[in-house]
């Protein structure tokens, strides 16, 4: 897992949010990553047509949300409590 993160870091330049806090695992991962680089065994995008996508420019028109706020709103609507709150504000 950590070796895979190191490979992605070398290709994309983006650091992973999660990493191993164990020094032994990190040392072994760095060692094997160095061996992979030295033997030129990186097969990232080897012969495949990969396209880069700017994730900051993606827009979604039909978003489905299942957040806690949405769930609470559904419960209020089904119980008729939102109508009670609207009637009490008038």
LINCORWO-V534847 format. One line per field, one symbol per residue. burial: 1 if it has 16 or more other C-alpha atoms within 10 Angstrom, else 0. Layout:
burial = ???
//
This chain:
burial = 011011100000000000000000000010001000000000000000000000000000000000000000000000000000000000
//
